[in-house]
Amino acid sequence: MTWTVLLLLGLAIAAGAFIQSAIGFGINVVAGPIVLLAAPDLMPGALVLGGFILPLIQIAREGLDVAWRPLGWSILARALTTPIGVWLVLVLSPSQIGIVLGAVILLTVALSIWSLDIRATVPNALVAGALSGISGASAAVGGPFTAILFQHEPPARMRSTLAVSFLLGSALSTIGLAQAGALGWSDLRAALVWAPFMVVGYAASGRLRRRLAESGMRTAVLAFCVIAACVIVIRALAA
């Protein structure tokens, strides 16, 4: 992996950081397909390790306003299902993983829009956490399910809650991938090189972050979940 490729991939990381800083998630949805095409050996390890950086920036700048109770149950479920995601990395092809995850995300969004009023209750938190554990470890995309869980929270609380969720989720995924031998020094190097690009993406999102009202936030989250699902499926089919 050359430094030129790493730096060019940093532009995709910056774009993803811009989206995540505004609506709470999205960095790996934006950057993941590009990293997969340009440097497949960095998937999912480099993105999982990079998952620590932007949430720390968000918490440092915006403070903590977290829906702790549903988040706690979500993280518990994620801890239990992360090994399943690691196992899927070892036994299934990327296309098989991606198609299933994309379909589940699209179904969840459809239910949220047309039939179910998904709120941050304990049962919903357990389901969202379980799905995030599998998708986060297998495809480095754990945000959509958690974002749907907290879609009705005020924008600032949603972003803060998701930031804490990503910190803890990244820790679980890192432990699982490390135990499976799926992390290397190249992943750590890439994550560190991309850190300044995340700072740039966060800084650039300030105006959009301030303008998103609660109703607009929910629409943006659900729309980007659909984009996430489509990206995952397309990425899987191209693998």
Buried (B, 14 or more C-beta within 10 A) or exposed (E): BEEEBBEEBBBBBBBBBBBBBBBBBBBBBBBBBBBBEBBEEBBBBBBBBBBBBBBBBBBEEBEEEBBEEBBBBBBBBBBBBBBBBBBBBEEEEBBBBBBBBBEBBBEBBEEBEEEEEBEBEEEBBBBBBBBBBBBBBBBBBBBBBBBBBBBBBBBBBBBBBBBBBBBBBBBBBBBBBBEBEBBBEBBBBBBBBBBBBBBBBBBBBEEBBEEBEBEEBBBBBBEBBBBBBBBBBEBBEEB
